[in-house]
């Protein structure tokens, strides 16, 4: 019993696009040990504990830059990816008439910020061309789009949180940078999973969430920053340095990290990055791809299930489904009673569902991780048989 709710220790967890679970054992152990021994503030004291906490944050940044092959860039730490996207999109100096391009799959963390900005500026929002027949971005049409209306800002989810489709981010950024665009990549579903080189100066910002494919805890996120684009800070306050100055520091990351960082969560990200390096990002991706195939194999056994994307090799292990005769929420409740965790509804991405034709009811989303087991898939298969046979 936890908080008045009975929680099974034998849940088949297919909600990894929301947050990966479980985490590597090393993450749990290190977080507990570090917080007990050094759970102090960063950069706010001249004692050994504060220095140790600061050193952990610095090493975490360096490991992350190493993981993404961009040692010359900066890591700005935030509490959530939503905060990071707000910091970027509201920090860019936008003007009336800006052409902002987004993918068809953007999350509300992007689209609601743009909607907010649209109240103050006249913005032209355009959707990058995508071919639903091949489940790929149409690069020729995108090139034409950029020629017809010069891009000022391009925002692309590396992988959709609804259906896992991957975007060719380097090719899109190469084309948009010809026109001087600011490029923002949402890597919440891919950082730590897909080996991606972010050293190119054509990628200005890349956002990550520690609790997703990085296998860290909730409470730590941020973005990789090339430093080429000036940002107005979103939050003003203490940074532990240059305290006599009432303006925010000009240097990154201090300029964008006012307030006390979540050292407990950062310690978890540190341990997760250590685990990724030890296990190898290549191996993690191989295992997740195998679990993705296992998921597709189970789902494909049932004629009452429509799988999105129809090209099941289109991306990472995130799959949306609709069920004949069942609303998505009803399927979610049935699976929950069978100790199977999924996500139902719009997944905070209504634009994606409008594009896919699943708005407003949404889908049942299954998402795998490195830690899914054969038992998970067997349990899911048993539950899907019950739903298909209408014997619930």
MOSUL-V126156 format. One line per field, one symbol per residue. ss: DSSP state (@ for helix, = for strand, . for the rest). phi: phi as a letter, one per 40 degrees, with the letter a starting at -180 (. if undefined). burial: b if it has 16 or more other C-alpha atoms within 10 Angstrom, else e. A space follows every 10 residues. Layout:
ss=???
phi=???
burial=???
//
This chain:
ss=.=..=..... .==.=..... ....@@@@@@ @@@@@@@@.. .......@@@ @@@@@@@@@@ @@@@@@@... ...=====.. @@@@@@@@@. ........== ==.....@@@ @@@@@@@@.. ...====..= =....==.@@ @@@@@@@@.. ..=====.=. ....==..@@ @@@@@@@... .=====.... .......... ....=====. .......... =====..... .......... .......... ...@@@.... ..@@@@@@@@ @@@@@@@@@. @@@@@@@@@@ @@@@@@@@@. ....====.. ....=..=== ===..=.@@@ @@@@@@@..= =.===....@ @@@@@@.... ..=====... ...@@@@@@@ @@@@@@@@.. ..
phi=.bggbcbccb cccbbcccac accdddcccc dccccccacb ccgbabbccc cccccccccc dcccccdbfb cccbbbcbca cccccccccc ccccbdgccb bbccbccccc cccccccccb bcbbcbbccb bcccfbcccc ccdcdcccad ccbbbbcdbc ccbgccbccc cccdcccdcg ccbbbcbccb cgbbcbcbcc ccccabcbbc cbccgcccha aiacbcgcbc bcdcbbicbg bfccccccdc cccddbbcgc cccccccccd cccccccccg cccccccccc cccccccccc cbccbbcbcc ccbcaccbbb bbbdgbcdcc cdccccccgb cbbbhbffbc ccccccgbcb cgbcbbabac ccbdcccccc dccccccccf bc
burial=eeeeeeeeee ebbbbbbbbb bbbbeebbeb beebbeebbb bbbeeeeebb bbbbebbeeb bbbbbebbbb bebbbbbbbb bbbbbbbbbb ebebeeebbb bbbbbbbbbb bebbeeeeee eebebbbbbb eeeebbbebe ebeebbeeeb bbbbbbbbbb bbbbbbbebb ebbbbbbeee bbbbbbbbbb bbbbebebbe bbbbbbbbbb bbbbbbbbbb bbbbbbbeee bbbbeeebbe eeeeeeebbe eebbbbbbee bbbbbbbbbb bbbbbbeeeb beebbebbbe bbbbbbeebe eeebbbbbbe ebebbbbbbb bbbeeebbbe bbebbbeebb bbbbbbbebb bbbeebebbe bbbbbbbbbb bbeeebbebb bebbeebbee ee
//
